[in-house]
């Protein structure tokens, strides 16, 4: 293979989303990244260590099971509703990361963020969008 170019995650996600102004929040395995776009260009980025791995660690601790078993449980749609109360504090941490960086951006640029899109594997966990919206 020959690499013909590199694209950062927010730009790649936005190629599909077509977001002109707003934020793309990538809730991945180990981190939550935020990219704020203005006129279709990335104007601000931040990344903090909270993601799906933290969900699994909390599940493992709450159920006294190995990390691998917690990871399997987290990915099982049948288990997810009963895991919601256990992982909600991690979701709230994701929400606080988003809120903090939106406020930093607003204070630096005088512009608010009106649209937010969650992407990444952990963003598929039921209920996370509602917690972030709160």
N, C-alpha and C positions, 0 to 999 in steps of 0.2 A: 504494500500500500504506500501511497505517496500522500502526505498531508498537504492539502491545498489551502487551508485556512483554519483559523481558530475563532470561536464565537463564545463569549461568556454566557452563563446560564440565563441571566435576565433578558439579554438580547435574543437568545434562542427561543425562550418562552414567548417573548413579545412578537416574534416573527409569526407565531400562530394566533396570538391574542389580538394583535393590532391595537394595543392600548396607546393612546396619544398622551394622556395625562392621567396619572394615578400611580399606584404601587403594585408591584409584583412581590409577593412574599413566598419564598421557597422554604417550606418546612421539610427539611431533609432528614436523613438518618441521625446526624450528629449536630447539625446547626440549623438555625433559622436565619435566612438571609432576606434582606429587603432591598429592593431597587425602586427608587422613585423616578418616574419618567415625566419629562416635560417636552411637549412637541415631538413625542416618539423617541426621544433620546434619554439615556440614563443620566440623571442629574445628581443622584445621591445613592450611595450604597452603604450597607452595614451588614455585619454577620456576627451572630452570637451563638455560643455553645448550648443550644437547647433544641432537641429534635426527637426523632422516633426512638433512639437508643434510650433516652431518658424515660419515655413511656415504658419501655421494657424493664428498665431498672426498677421503676416504681411498682410495676405489676409483680416482678419477682419478689420484691420486699414485702408487698402486701399479702402475697399468697405463699410466701416461704418456699419458692420453687427456683430452680436454676434459671439463669438468664435465657438459655436457649428455649426452655419450656415457656417462659414468659413471652418471648418473641413469637413463638408459634401461636400462643393464645391471643396475642394482640392482633395477629393477622387473620384470625378466624372470625368471619362475619357473625357467626352465631354467638360468640363470646363478647363481642364489642359492646353491646348495650349494657351488660352487667359490669364491664370494665370502665365505663364512662366515669362513674364517681371516683374511681381510683386514679385515673389519669387526668381528671379535670384540673388539678393544680398545675400540672405541666402545661396544659392548654392555656391556663391563665398566665403562666410565665411567657408563653409565646405571644399572647395578646399584649402583655406589658412591654415586651421587646418591640412589637410593632408600634404601639402607642408612643413609646419613648422616642423612637426614631422619626416618626411622623412629626412629633412636636419639635424635635431638633431641626428637622428640615424646615418646618414652618417658621421657627424663630430665625433661622439663617436667611430665608428667602421671602418671607412674608406671604407665602402661598400655601393654602391648605391642600390636603389630599382628599379628594372626594370619592375616588374609586379604588378598590383594593381587590386583588385577585390572589387566591391561595393556590400554590402549585407545589409539587413534590409528593413523594410517597406518603408522608405522614399527614398531608392535607386531606387524604382520603378517609381518615378515621372519622366515623360519624360523630357529629356534634362540634367539631373543632371550629367550623365556620361560625356557628352561633356564639360560641364563647369569644371568638375574636371580635365579632360584631358588638358584643356587650360593651 
